[in-house]
Amino acid sequence: IRPGFVDTEMAKGEGLFWISPVQKAACQIISAIKSKRKIVYVTHRWRMI
């Protein structure tokens, strides 16, 4: 699992972009685990980078 920025205390700061809500990140991670995907970007838009 390759997470981007998730809206937690650890990811606080100025100039951060594409911050994902915790609920959205958690849903995508759970979905990836259930589908047994080997590589997952959370959120999906991080695949572009």
C-alpha positions as CSV (number, residue, x, y, z in Angstrom):
1,I,0.0,0.0,0.0
2,R,1.4,3.3,-1.1
3,P,-0.5,6.0,0.7
4,G,-0.5,9.7,-0.2
5,F,-1.3,12.3,2.4
6,V,-4.1,11.2,4.7
7,D,-5.8,13.8,6.9
8,T,-4.3,12.9,10.3
9,E,-2.2,14.7,12.9
10,M,0.9,13.2,11.2
11,A,0.2,15.0,7.9
12,K,-0.5,18.5,9.2
13,G,1.3,21.3,7.6
14,E,1.2,24.1,5.0
15,G,1.5,23.4,1.3
16,L,0.2,19.9,1.3
17,F,-2.1,18.9,-1.6
18,W,-4.3,16.0,-2.3
19,I,-5.1,15.3,1.3
20,S,-7.5,12.4,1.6
21,P,-10.1,12.0,4.3
22,V,-9.3,9.1,6.7
23,Q,-12.6,7.3,5.8
24,K,-11.8,7.4,2.1
25,A,-8.3,6.1,2.6
26,A,-9.5,3.4,4.9
27,C,-12.2,2.2,2.4
28,Q,-9.6,2.1,-0.4
29,I,-7.1,0.1,1.8
30,I,-9.7,-2.4,2.9
31,S,-10.9,-2.8,-0.7
32,A,-7.3,-3.4,-1.9
33,I,-6.7,-6.0,0.8
34,K,-10.0,-7.9,0.0
35,S,-9.1,-7.9,-3.7
36,K,-5.6,-9.1,-2.9
37,R,-4.0,-6.3,-5.0
38,K,-0.2,-6.2,-4.8
39,I,0.3,-2.5,-5.4
40,V,-2.3,0.1,-4.3
41,Y,-2.1,3.9,-4.3
42,V,-4.2,5.7,-1.8
43,T,-6.0,7.7,-3.1
44,H,-6.0,6.5,-6.6
45,R,-5.0,9.8,-8.1
46,W,-1.4,9.2,-6.8
47,R,-0.9,6.7,-9.6
48,M,-0.3,9.6,-11.9
49,I,2.9,10.6,-10.0
